């Protein structure tokens, strides 16, 4: 891919130290900024969102790697999307012009399909459409951008994978009307999650599990339902994955509003390399870094968020102020602090807005020597 110039070595050394500080205490000048950039990176290279997702995964992740350097953010090349795993079990994806691919044909259409559904084993998954793309992207980074590689496994939340196979509305209806069917499917999905982690472990020798809750949030489910239909299965899958050596990284990525259910996650399985991110505490209100520090700071590294709407559509000054407050409130967390966005950076985010978040980290995220 001669289109790209080499990554600057001084950037990699400095930004790598920033990222490792929360986990191993490497001296660095400021808190790390890790705003989950994916297809927004395509804009820097005159590519479209659809080209990013539909094209060569190695090309897409290369754009991410160079965007990390361009914005001076955490040097980890990410490559994930919401409909992960659906294709492996027969779903059909549609590639969109302005967003990641969506499921347009769900493989589980009725309760009888749940009985027929069987989770794929690690070897099957490693040859399936999802990990074929995943490995293509990450092998390219490992070979050509080695310092920016992390062995990520994206198994998200149990309800999220289920929704990708059944459809969100239908699965939520089953939760209310046919909960036993949901539990039957979710038990199998927990096995799938473990197998997915094993497949990545077998490939790269270690795993950073990206887990959490997108559909299982306070706007959609009650706290009791979040625990019953998502948390319990995530807990089981993480615990089993760590037991078989599919770790040690665990990144809890809780999208959406968790104002009513966040306390459930205080009981989550924690490894020495765990990050806890909670998106919102109410509509449009990023979960306060101060509260995150008080409740989780002694257990794991915390990830303070700014509002996706602010980052994607508001002014750089608003991004700067929101980032400033979260950084000031969270940077002294006992096990480290990261600042970023509530979820994936909106693809049309103005570059100046992301620069404003990095500037806030430079101005207010200085760490003691």
Secondary structure in CASP SS format (residue, H / E / C, confidence):
PFRMAT SS
TARGET T0000
AUTHOR 0000-0000-0000
METHOD secondary structure of the structure
MODEL  1
X C 1.00
X C 1.00
X C 1.00
X C 1.00
X C 1.00
X C 1.00
X C 1.00
X C 1.00
X H 1.00
X H 1.00
X H 1.00
X H 1.00
X H 1.00
X H 1.00
X H 1.00
X H 1.00
X H 1.00
X H 1.00
X H 1.00
X H 1.00
X H 1.00
X H 1.00
X H 1.00
X H 1.00
X C 1.00
X C 1.00
X C 1.00
X C 1.00
X C 1.00
X E 1.00
X C 1.00
X E 1.00
X E 1.00
X C 1.00
X C 1.00
X C 1.00
X C 1.00
X C 1.00
X H 1.00
X H 1.00
X H 1.00
X H 1.00
X H 1.00
X H 1.00
X H 1.00
X C 1.00
X C 1.00
X C 1.00
X H 1.00
X H 1.00
X H 1.00
X H 1.00
X H 1.00
X H 1.00
X C 1.00
X C 1.00
X H 1.00
X H 1.00
X H 1.00
X H 1.00
X H 1.00
X H 1.00
X H 1.00
X H 1.00
X H 1.00
X H 1.00
X H 1.00
X H 1.00
X H 1.00
X H 1.00
X H 1.00
X C 1.00
X C 1.00
X C 1.00
X C 1.00
X C 1.00
X C 1.00
X C 1.00
X C 1.00
X C 1.00
X C 1.00
X C 1.00
X C 1.00
X C 1.00
X C 1.00
X H 1.00
X H 1.00
X H 1.00
X H 1.00
X C 1.00
X C 1.00
X E 1.00
X E 1.00
X E 1.00
X C 1.00
X C 1.00
X C 1.00
X C 1.00
X C 1.00
X C 1.00
X C 1.00
X E 1.00
X E 1.00
X E 1.00
X E 1.00
X C 1.00
X C 1.00
X C 1.00
X C 1.00
X C 1.00
X H 1.00
X H 1.00
X H 1.00
X H 1.00
X H 1.00
X H 1.00
X C 1.00
X C 1.00
X C 1.00
X C 1.00
X C 1.00
X H 1.00
X H 1.00
X H 1.00
X H 1.00
X H 1.00
X C 1.00
X C 1.00
X H 1.00
X H 1.00
X H 1.00
X H 1.00
X H 1.00
X H 1.00
X H 1.00
X H 1.00
X H 1.00
X H 1.00
X H 1.00
X H 1.00
X H 1.00
X H 1.00
X H 1.00
X H 1.00
X C 1.00
X H 1.00
X H 1.00
X H 1.00
X C 1.00
X C 1.00
X C 1.00
X E 1.00
X E 1.00
X E 1.00
X E 1.00
X E 1.00
X C 1.00
X H 1.00
X H 1.00
X H 1.00
X H 1.00
X H 1.00
X H 1.00
X H 1.00
X H 1.00
X H 1.00
X C 1.00
X H 1.00
X H 1.00
X H 1.00
X H 1.00
X H 1.00
X H 1.00
X H 1.00
X H 1.00
X H 1.00
X H 1.00
X C 1.00
X H 1.00
X H 1.00
X H 1.00
X H 1.00
X H 1.00
X H 1.00
X H 1.00
X H 1.00
X H 1.00
X H 1.00
X H 1.00
X H 1.00
X H 1.00
X H 1.00
X H 1.00
X H 1.00
X H 1.00
X H 1.00
X H 1.00
X H 1.00
X H 1.00
X H 1.00
X H 1.00
X H 1.00
X H 1.00
X H 1.00
X C 1.00
X C 1.00
X E 1.00
X E 1.00
X E 1.00
X E 1.00
X E 1.00
X E 1.00
X E 1.00
X C 1.00
X C 1.00
X C 1.00
X C 1.00
X C 1.00
X C 1.00
X C 1.00
X C 1.00
X C 1.00
X H 1.00
X H 1.00
X H 1.00
X H 1.00
X H 1.00
X H 1.00
X H 1.00
X H 1.00
X H 1.00
X H 1.00
X H 1.00
X H 1.00
X H 1.00
X H 1.00
X H 1.00
X H 1.00
X H 1.00
X H 1.00
X H 1.00
X H 1.00
X H 1.00
X C 1.00
X C 1.00
X C 1.00
X C 1.00
X E 1.00
X E 1.00
X E 1.00
X E 1.00
X E 1.00
X E 1.00
X E 1.00
X E 1.00
X E 1.00
X E 1.00
X C 1.00
X C 1.00
X C 1.00
X C 1.00
X H 1.00
X H 1.00
X H 1.00
X H 1.00
X H 1.00
X H 1.00
X C 1.00
X C 1.00
X C 1.00
X C 1.00
X C 1.00
X E 1.00
X E 1.00
X E 1.00
X E 1.00
X E 1.00
X E 1.00
X E 1.00
X E 1.00
X C 1.00
X C 1.00
X C 1.00
X C 1.00
X C 1.00
X E 1.00
X C 1.00
X C 1.00
X H 1.00
X H 1.00
X H 1.00
X H 1.00
X H 1.00
X H 1.00
X H 1.00
X H 1.00
X C 1.00
X C 1.00
X C 1.00
X C 1.00
X E 1.00
X E 1.00
X E 1.00
X E 1.00
X E 1.00
X E 1.00
X C 1.00
X H 1.00
X H 1.00
X H 1.00
X H 1.00
X H 1.00
X H 1.00
X C 1.00
X C 1.00
X H 1.00
X H 1.00
X H 1.00
X H 1.00
X H 1.00
X H 1.00
X H 1.00
X H 1.00
X H 1.00
X H 1.00
X H 1.00
X H 1.00
X H 1.00
X H 1.00
X H 1.00
X C 1.00
X C 1.00
X C 1.00
X C 1.00
X C 1.00
X C 1.00
X E 1.00
X E 1.00
X E 1.00
X E 1.00
X E 1.00
X C 1.00
X C 1.00
X C 1.00
X C 1.00
X C 1.00
X C 1.00
X C 1.00
X C 1.00
X C 1.00
X H 1.00
X H 1.00
X H 1.00
X H 1.00
X H 1.00
X H 1.00
X H 1.00
X H 1.00
X H 1.00
X H 1.00
X H 1.00
X H 1.00
X H 1.00
X H 1.00
X C 1.00
X E 1.00
X C 1.00
X C 1.00
X C 1.00
END
